[in-house]
Amino acid sequence: MMKSNNRMDGFTLLEALIVLVILGIVLSIAYPSYQTHLMKAARAEAMVLLLDAANRQEQYFIDNRVYTSTLSDIGVPEKTENGYYSLSVTVNDDEFEVKAKPIAGPVKDDQQCTELTINELGQKLSSGSGTNELCWNQQ
């Protein structure tokens, strides 16, 4: 008489649970790092646009002997390409400040760098709980 082999191959419930626990642990470590990377990338996009705006303001000043209070005059959009930051410019006589405020995406609730600013002296400033170095140097 032949013995029937009813053994089924596959994962047990315990093995599947162990895999889920390990996956959860890995994700809980990786996700905050991923969010930080997204935030830094969005800030970098704003910084590039701020530096470009400051450069164009200086060129506008050379050409017109006055800074402009309108970003469109210097060909700079009012939002970053991904729409995460809104830009504005303030002018007082021979001084200007261009500011970027987070409005959407991964930086919307950023408490460290709530605003990035550059002025006519090239000073890179920020507001929020983070330092200028943290916000501008992307440490």
Steps between C-alpha positions, in 0.01 A plus 500: 500500500628846410508786742344818382713810556259783591772745595445840341786736432472867583529752780343457838307778663781551749759541222280754321456698824874504562558638150236770559661602831844524339356700210328735747825558687692572180231742379485681834873569466504582127190719468622795713827499307305504173287793621814692599644440155181631335507811721864573418432459129208744517712751694778466244254586225397814689862597562585476131210727413590748779861521381383548143258773609774682695733479201232636267416781747863609490500495121173698498661753737801537269273561203241726670670644811212369710384162630165368384220397733349268240643156438364491145720802413806281552349185352466305823185296569300555818513128586766235478468248219331240721282763668640432847615858567353842429743784428462868578725804476517810719686813390604807705709753307832323440414182690301189416397171654372199312313252719381145445219363718394135495144454376465134400663160484752362746596849627149626570528430873877555524565652843878524462509724194168684480647762266817535294627850417783655301577873482706744294810424708472130420408418858316170521250509785226275630226499758373210702658276760798414276813708460602676179773239458254212536252649256744625237781244523264203518683327787 
